[in-house]
Amino acid sequence: MNAIMTDFDFKNGSEPVPQKWEGLAELDRALAENRLTEYRFKKAWADPWARAFGIGVITLLVAFGIFVIVNDLIIGH
């Protein structure tokens, strides 16, 4: 039987496998498993400045929401 090999078959078998970037292995796994958002949240939570900023932003949003509700109930009559 005559098997026809394409150019892709020759190149695929003869090229060496590219080396992984060891420094970015965790990011590579996150991209491969489609969990980049979870990776970013975990990295941000591990950083004290990013954690403080996130908690501050959430606190401001909740305070603003409470202000709007209370202001509407008191002055909205």
BADREN-464549 format. One record per atom (N, C-alpha, C): atom name; x, y, z; residue in one letter. Coordinates in nm, 2 decimals, always signed. Atoms other than C-alpha are relative to their C-alpha. Example, Ala and Ser with C-alpha at 12.3 -4.5 7.8 and 13.67 -1.06 7.14 Angstrom:
2
> a  u  v  w  r
> N  +0.09  -0.12  +0.00  a
> CA  +1.23  -0.45  +0.78  a
> C  +0.09  +0.12  +0.00  a
> N  -0.09  -0.11  +0.00  s
> CA  +1.37  -0.11  +0.71  s
> C  -0.08  +0.11  +0.08  s
This chain:
77
> a  u  v  w  r
> N  +0.08  -0.12  +0.00  m
> CA  +0.00  +0.00  +0.00  m
> C  +0.09  +0.12  +0.00  m
> N  -0.08  -0.12  +0.02  n
> CA  +0.13  +0.34  -0.10  n
> C  -0.05  +0.11  +0.09  n
> N  +0.05  -0.11  -0.09  a
> CA  +0.10  +0.60  +0.18  a
> C  +0.07  +0.13  -0.04  a
> N  -0.05  -0.13  +0.04  i
> CA  +0.13  +0.96  +0.09  i
> C  +0.02  +0.08  +0.12  i
> N  -0.03  -0.09  -0.11  m
> CA  +0.31  +1.18  +0.34  m
> C  +0.00  +0.14  -0.04  m
> N  +0.01  -0.14  +0.03  t
> CA  +0.24  +1.54  +0.34  t
> C  +0.13  +0.07  +0.05  t
> N  -0.11  -0.08  -0.05  d
> CA  +0.50  +1.82  +0.40  d
> C  -0.02  +0.02  +0.15  d
> N  +0.03  -0.01  -0.14  f
> CA  +0.33  +1.86  +0.74  f
> C  +0.05  -0.12  +0.08  f
> N  -0.05  +0.12  -0.07  d
> CA  +0.41  +1.50  +0.84  d
> C  +0.15  +0.00  +0.01  d
> N  -0.15  -0.01  -0.01  f
> CA  +0.78  +1.55  +0.76  f
> C  +0.05  +0.10  +0.10  f
> N  -0.04  -0.11  -0.10  k
> CA  +0.81  +1.88  +0.95  k
> C  -0.04  -0.03  +0.14  k
> N  +0.05  +0.03  -0.13  n
> CA  +0.61  +1.76  +1.24  n
> C  +0.09  -0.10  +0.07  n
> N  -0.08  +0.10  -0.06  g
> CA  +0.83  +1.46  +1.30  g
> C  +0.14  +0.04  +0.02  g
> N  -0.14  -0.03  -0.01  s
> CA  +1.16  +1.62  +1.25  s
> C  +0.04  +0.12  +0.09  s
> N  -0.02  -0.12  -0.08  e
> CA  +1.12  +1.95  +1.45  e
> C  +0.00  -0.04  +0.15  e
> N  +0.00  +0.03  -0.15  p
> CA  +1.22  +1.94  +1.82  p
> C  -0.12  +0.07  +0.07  p
> N  +0.11  -0.06  -0.08  v
> CA  +0.95  +2.02  +2.08  v
> C  +0.06  +0.12  +0.06  v
> N  -0.05  -0.13  -0.07  p
> CA  +0.99  +2.38  +2.20  p
> C  +0.00  -0.02  +0.15  p
> N  -0.01  +0.01  -0.15  q
> CA  +1.10  +2.42  +2.56  q
> C  -0.10  +0.09  +0.06  q
> N  +0.09  -0.08  -0.07  k
> CA  +0.86  +2.55  +2.81  k
> C  +0.08  +0.11  +0.07  k
> N  -0.06  -0.11  -0.08  w
> CA  +0.93  +2.88  +2.98  w
> C  -0.03  -0.04  +0.14  w
> N  +0.02  +0.04  -0.13  e
> CA  +0.98  +2.76  +3.33  e
> C  -0.05  +0.11  +0.09  e
> N  +0.05  -0.11  -0.08  g
> CA  +0.92  +3.10  +3.48  g
> C  -0.15  +0.03  -0.02  g
> N  +0.14  -0.03  +0.03  l
> CA  +0.57  +3.12  +3.32  l
> C  -0.08  -0.13  +0.00  l
> N  +0.07  +0.13  +0.00  a
> CA  +0.47  +2.75  +3.38  a
> C  -0.14  +0.01  +0.06  a
> N  +0.13  -0.01  -0.07  e
> CA  +0.19  +2.85  +3.62  e
> C  -0.10  +0.07  -0.09  e
> N  +0.09  -0.07  +0.09  l
> CA  +0.05  +3.10  +3.37  l
> C  -0.04  -0.09  -0.12  l
> N  +0.03  +0.09  +0.11  d
> CA  +0.08  +2.85  +3.09  d
> C  -0.11  -0.11  +0.04  d
> N  +0.10  +0.10  -0.04  r
> CA  -0.12  +2.59  +3.29  r
> C  -0.13  +0.07  +0.01  r
> N  +0.12  -0.08  -0.01  a
> CA  -0.38  +2.86  +3.37  a
> C  -0.07  +0.02  -0.13  a
> N  +0.05  -0.02  +0.13  l
> CA  -0.42  +2.94  +3.01  l
> C  -0.05  -0.13  -0.06  l
> N  +0.03  +0.13  +0.05  a
> CA  -0.43  +2.58  +2.91  a
> C  -0.13  -0.06  +0.06  a
> N  +0.12  +0.05  -0.07  e
> CA  -0.70  +2.50  +3.16  e
> C  -0.12  +0.10  +0.00  e
> N  +0.10  -0.11  +0.01  n
> CA  -0.90  +2.82  +3.08  n
> C  -0.05  +0.05  +0.13  n
> N  +0.04  -0.05  -0.13  r
> CA  -0.89  +2.95  +3.43  r
> C  +0.09  +0.12  +0.03  r
> N  -0.09  -0.12  -0.02  l
> CA  -0.70  +3.28  +3.38  l
> C  -0.06  +0.09  +0.10  l
> N  +0.07  -0.09  -0.10  t
> CA  -0.96  +3.48  +3.58  t
> C  +0.03  -0.04  +0.14  t
> N  -0.02  +0.05  -0.14  e
> CA  -0.92  +3.26  +3.88  e
> C  +0.15  +0.02  +0.03  e
> N  -0.14  -0.02  -0.02  y
> CA  -0.54  +3.28  +3.84  y
> C  +0.03  +0.15  +0.04  y
> N  -0.02  -0.14  -0.03  r
> CA  -0.56  +3.66  +3.84  r
> C  -0.05  +0.04  +0.13  r
> N  +0.05  -0.03  -0.13  f
> CA  -0.78  +3.68  +4.14  f
> C  +0.09  -0.06  +0.11  f
> N  -0.09  +0.06  -0.10  k
> CA  -0.55  +3.44  +4.34  k
> C  +0.13  +0.08  +0.01  k
> N  -0.13  -0.08  +0.00  k
> CA  -0.24  +3.64  +4.24  k
> C  -0.03  +0.14  +0.07  k
> N  +0.03  -0.13  -0.06  a
> CA  -0.41  +3.97  +4.33  a
> C  -0.03  -0.01  +0.15  a
> N  +0.03  +0.01  -0.15  w
> CA  -0.54  +3.84  +4.67  w
> C  +0.13  -0.03  +0.08  w
> N  -0.13  +0.03  -0.07  a
> CA  -0.18  +3.72  +4.75  a
> C  +0.08  +0.13  +0.02  a
> N  -0.07  -0.12  -0.01  d
> CA  -0.05  +4.07  +4.70  d
> C  -0.07  +0.09  +0.10  d
> N  +0.07  -0.08  -0.10  p
> CA  -0.12  +4.29  +5.01  p
> C  -0.05  +0.13  -0.05  p
> N  +0.05  -0.12  +0.06  w
> CA  -0.15  +4.61  +4.81  w
> C  -0.13  -0.02  -0.08  w
> N  +0.11  +0.02  +0.08  a
> CA  -0.39  +4.47  +4.56  a
> C  -0.12  -0.05  +0.08  a
> N  +0.10  +0.05  -0.09  r
> CA  -0.59  +4.30  +4.84  r
> C  -0.07  +0.12  +0.07  r
> N  +0.05  -0.13  -0.07  a
> CA  -0.62  +4.64  +5.03  a
> C  -0.08  +0.08  -0.10  a
> N  +0.07  -0.08  +0.11  f
> CA  -0.72  +4.82  +4.70  f
> C  -0.14  -0.07  -0.03  f
> N  +0.13  +0.07  +0.03  g
> CA  -0.99  +4.55  +4.62  g
> C  -0.10  +0.02  +0.11  g
> N  +0.09  -0.01  -0.11  i
> CA  -1.13  +4.56  +4.97  i
> C  -0.05  +0.15  +0.01  i
> N  +0.04  -0.14  +0.00  g
> CA  -1.13  +4.94  +4.96  g
> C  -0.11  +0.04  -0.11  g
> N  +0.10  -0.02  +0.10  v
> CA  -1.32  +4.95  +4.63  v
> C  -0.13  -0.06  +0.03  v
> N  +0.13  +0.07  -0.03  i
> CA  -1.58  +4.70  +4.74  i
> C  -0.06  +0.07  +0.12  i
> N  +0.05  -0.08  -0.11  t
> CA  -1.62  +4.90  +5.07  t
> C  -0.07  +0.13  -0.05  t
> N  +0.06  -0.12  +0.06  l
> CA  -1.68  +5.22  +4.87  l
> C  -0.12  -0.03  -0.08  l
> N  +0.12  +0.04  +0.08  l
> CA  -1.93  +5.05  +4.64  l
> C  -0.12  -0.03  +0.09  l
> N  +0.10  +0.03  -0.10  v
> CA  -2.12  +4.91  +4.94  v
> C  -0.05  +0.12  +0.07  v
> N  +0.03  -0.12  -0.07  a
> CA  -2.11  +5.24  +5.12  a
> C  -0.09  +0.09  -0.09  a
> N  +0.08  -0.08  +0.09  f
> CA  -2.24  +5.42  +4.81  f
> C  -0.14  -0.05  -0.02  f
> N  +0.13  +0.06  +0.01  g
> CA  -2.52  +5.17  +4.77  g
> C  -0.09  +0.03  +0.12  g
> N  +0.07  -0.02  -0.12  i
> CA  -2.62  +5.21  +5.13  i
> C  -0.05  +0.15  +0.01  i
> N  +0.03  -0.14  +0.01  f
> CA  -2.61  +5.59  +5.09  f
> C  -0.12  +0.03  -0.09  f
> N  +0.10  -0.03  +0.09  v
> CA  -2.83  +5.59  +4.79  v
> C  -0.14  -0.06  +0.05  v
> N  +0.13  +0.06  -0.06  i
> CA  -3.09  +5.36  +4.96  i
> C  -0.05  +0.08  +0.11  i
> N  +0.04  -0.08  -0.11  v
> CA  -3.09  +5.56  +5.28  v
> C  -0.05  +0.14  -0.04  v
> N  +0.03  -0.13  +0.05  n
> CA  -3.10  +5.89  +5.10  n
> C  -0.14  +0.00  -0.07  n
> N  +0.13  +0.02  +0.07  d
> CA  -3.39  +5.77  +4.88  d
> C  -0.12  -0.02  +0.10  d
> N  +0.11  +0.02  -0.10  l
> CA  -3.59  +5.65  +5.18  l
> C  -0.03  +0.12  +0.09  l
> N  +0.02  -0.12  -0.08  i
> CA  -3.53  +5.96  +5.39  i
> C  -0.05  +0.12  -0.07  i
> N  +0.04  -0.13  +0.07  i
> CA  -3.55  +6.24  +5.14  i
> C  -0.10  -0.03  -0.12  i
> N  +0.09  +0.04  +0.12  g
> CA  -3.75  +6.05  +4.87  g
> C  -0.15  +0.01  +0.03  g
> N  +0.15  -0.01  -0.03  h
> CA  -4.09  +6.11  +5.05  h
> C  -0.07  +0.10  -0.09  h
